[in-house]
Amino acid sequence: MGTEIHPTAIVDPQAELGNDVTVGPYAVIGPNVTVGDGTSIGPYVVVEGNTQLGKDNRVHAGAVLGGRSQALDDDGGASYLRIGDGNTFREYATVNCGLVKESERTTIIGNHNLFMALTHVAHDCRVGNHVVMANLCGLGGHVVVEDKAILGGMAAVHQYTAIGEMAFIGGLAKVVKDVLPYMMVDGNPATCRGINAVGLRRNKVSEESRRALKKVYRLLCQSSLNTSQAATRIEEEVGNCPEVAHLIDFIGRSKRGICK
């Protein structure tokens, strides 16, 4: 099966399309776009800017990938979007190119992520692998989302916030601080409600590690200790499993404080 481009689609001659790519009706693909093998571009999709799409991505009707940032101070300089393999962008999802020189003016999306309808990823975000963003969820600029995190419908994530590995964010949550790996947060503003037990089991995290993470949650979120004191107690009292080690490292890198 070769590349198929609908007669009504507009594909710039300078765009690079791989093998077995399909481009649907009225889609528009700009001159600086690269589309990997096996990728499907649906009807009315716009792929513009300096955008690189990997292999086997699915882009559904009306999605816009590679648009300029929505920042008021966008200087119009060269900016980039890099998308890995096996991602799904549902109807009207939008992902902007980068903006800030310190982040190489690049927004980066990893592999095998699901962006449901009307989700938004702003400039300079870093989204890992196997992430799910439910309908109408939005990321502000410079947000980092680690692997296997799940963001509920209509959740709003403040710029420069970090979302930890296997974290779960409830629907309609307002996230203004960093979300710890392996934890669940919800509310306005979002607070930590416990470990993401279902997600940990689904990802085959050991029972021993889950028990250790429960101790971590109690020390960080249910005690009178501040974050630094709790981190010290965790290192002294909780088993040194990989999940706890990653969580402690995450706290050390946090710049906005953590949801507790």
Steps between C-alpha positions, in 0.01 A plus 500: 500500500651832393450854622149628428415872484139605455448730198370781721797494737774764469850357549790738442752359252777551757328284764653156548257208524613146578363172372140393553388846615134597452383860476127561526264751340582871538805435717784754474867406540759777497843521335716423804310191613632144511250213535627152587402167350153365567360825639137591434397867461123541526261748335548872565822440695767773486866408548716810473819660629823308539325180601635148498253212538637152559360167387149358540335809647124551468380859463122535500269761349574865566817459706766770463864405555792742485316831537684800644490547874216704646742706710469875457879535481549250218770665288415311182839325486554140396329252734455124496277207588634147529255209529603136542329181388160343556318802640128570459366855473121499510265763359615864527801428721763776474876492561710816468863539399759621751577860585786548745865479391605333825281201411630499140163640391366147477191320627564127537246217500620142562347171390163323532310785663126568473378858469122492509266753337574872551812446710773764484877479541661845519846615396816336636320213674665161542260204494647153555366161392166323554337817637121547480342846489121477516257733322550877539810461719761774453871548573649846542843581363810312618303222674683168538291182505685180585419154364163329557332797668123538452331841496123509545253692287511882522800494734703822473875487561686824578811592302837371624329222697633142503280189503673189635512149361173302532332794670121533466328840480125510556258664261457878535807519727694829519868407517727784614777296667701194400319166521698225667568180306264209575247723682143616435399865521163669465323823583535876457780552578606137463609314813645152539237235582718189527703266283380410152431141607315400183767642272778337700334160478431538128866582445605197707674697774580254779296476819812586700544824306131587540528459878809722500318768299214497751754580774638778282150645455437501875831673576467760224131576503351391833769595752598838643841480330597744229614358167872506581446336839273236347754425226768444763273267698413308183866443420558379857189286554358380167647219291722603212286374211532660154164678529589668829844596366337662195249684719776642722692611193183664365460698824860615473435633149171670583492875445135578577452290813285187505128433531441375856 
